[in-house]
Amino acid sequence: MDNYNETSQERPKVNPFLSIWLHPKQTTRYMIEEKSIGFAILLMSIGYLGVTLSDLIDSTFLSDWSPWFIVIFCVIAAPISGIIGTAFSALITWLFGKLFKGTGTYSDLFKGLSLTAIPFIVLIPFYLIWLFTSPESLMNSDYTGSYPWVFWLAILLTIVVVIWSIVITVGIVAEAHQIPNWMAFLTLLIPTIIFVILFIILMIVLFLIFGIFIGMM
């Protein structure tokens, strides 16, 4: 996929909800140059509703609440988690992209990465159906009964959407930073590896501290 550097007068109108699936670079350039931060937040507010609904799997702490309350909770939580998550992701990809002489600004990355929420919109109706028809099988980790038909569709679509969102993210970072795809992939991979290593070290340290504390009792 080629970079798109046309002027706004030459660039055709783009529908981000449709074009991001197959043309992430073109959509990213359009998003960066034609759309505002407010529009990016709107995208995240809608897309992260699908994310928060999918996060209900095995969410036992919400299992005693009514489905309507849970939906309201997800609607409120979606824009908050979307802004925080995208802001952090934009910061990381902006900083590590500089290692490969990326030229994107923080604003470019924030607006571009908001597009990664769009694929999760397709999950919303399936998780809503699952929530209202069989909330126990969705949120109870100890559930042993039969699963509704929507379970299989929701899980399969979730896997597909997550994988495709990762593919889209590579294109977005590449276009925002004006770097090749392989550099964009490393921009995402390197901090991921670092955070995994730091998490493992933290778990080891906490385990050792906990062991010492138990031994002193």
Disulfide bonds with the S-S distance in Angstrom:
none
